[in-house]
Amino acid sequence: MPHVITRQCQGTCDTACVNVCPVDCIHGPIPLERIAAVPPEARAERLSGLQLFINPDECICCGACQDECPVSAIYEEELVPARYRDDIRRNAAFFGLAPGG
């Protein structure tokens, strides 16, 4: 099952997960270079409401991103806590996909 980035990422947008992804399947609503250019301490204010997303069709389920996330926002799809289950749909919708493929 692919991994999902939950809303815990909003305003954090730490790109450490992007740097370790072997298939470059993590994307944001703005170019990742622009996100990385914002100092981490300014992201909550300047990137409020923005988060990163994992393309479920490209994710190889390696888990490298999960280990790097400083806010523990990344889960295997089937292990997403109940309070974040709607983030599975949001993540898929970002890529124009239906949840589960």
C-alpha positions in Angstrom: 0.0 0.0 0.0 1.3 3.5 -0.7 2.1 6.0 1.9 -0.1 9.1 2.6 0.9 12.5 4.0 -1.7 13.7 6.4 -2.7 17.2 7.4 0.0 17.2 10.1 2.3 18.4 7.3 0.3 21.6 6.8 2.5 24.6 7.4 5.5 22.4 8.0 6.2 21.2 4.5 9.6 19.8 5.6 11.2 18.6 2.4 13.4 15.9 4.1 11.0 13.3 2.8 11.4 14.5 -0.7 15.2 14.3 -0.5 15.1 10.6 0.5 12.3 9.4 -1.9 13.9 7.1 -4.5 11.2 7.6 -7.1 10.4 11.4 -6.6 6.7 10.8 -5.9 6.3 13.6 -3.3 5.0 16.8 -4.6 3.5 20.1 -3.3 1.0 22.6 -4.5 3.9 25.0 -5.2 7.3 24.0 -6.6 9.4 22.1 -4.1 12.3 24.5 -4.7 10.1 27.4 -3.5 9.1 25.4 -0.4 12.7 24.6 0.4 13.7 28.2 0.0 11.4 29.2 2.9 13.2 29.0 6.2 11.7 26.2 8.4 10.9 28.7 11.2 8.9 30.8 8.7 6.9 28.0 7.1 4.0 27.9 9.5 3.2 31.5 8.7 4.2 31.6 5.0 3.0 28.2 4.0 -0.1 28.0 6.2 -2.5 25.4 5.0 -0.1 24.0 2.4 1.3 20.5 2.6 3.1 17.9 0.6 1.4 14.9 -1.1 2.5 11.4 -2.2 1.4 10.2 -5.6 -0.1 6.8 -4.8 0.5 5.5 -8.3 4.2 6.2 -8.1 4.9 5.3 -4.4 6.9 2.1 -4.1 6.1 1.8 -0.4 9.7 1.8 0.8 9.0 3.9 3.9 12.1 6.1 3.6 9.9 9.2 3.7 8.1 8.1 6.9 11.4 7.8 8.8 12.4 11.4 7.7 9.2 13.2 8.5 9.8 15.5 11.5 6.1 15.8 12.4 5.2 12.1 11.9 2.7 13.0 9.2 3.3 10.0 6.9 1.6 6.7 7.2 1.1 3.6 5.2 -2.4 4.0 3.7 -3.9 1.1 5.7 -2.4 2.5 9.0 -3.6 6.1 8.7 -5.3 6.9 12.1 -9.0 7.3 12.0 -8.8 11.0 12.6 -6.8 11.4 9.4 -8.6 8.9 7.2 -10.1 11.7 5.0 -6.5 12.7 4.1 -6.2 9.5 2.0 -8.9 11.0 -0.3 -7.3 14.4 -0.2 -3.9 13.0 -1.1 -5.4 11.0 -4.1 -7.5 13.9 -5.2 -4.4 16.2 -5.4 -3.2 13.9 -8.3 -6.7 13.5 -9.8 -7.0 10.0 -8.6 -9.6 8.0 -6.7 -8.5 6.7 -3.3 -7.0 3.2 -3.6 -5.8 3.7 -7.1 
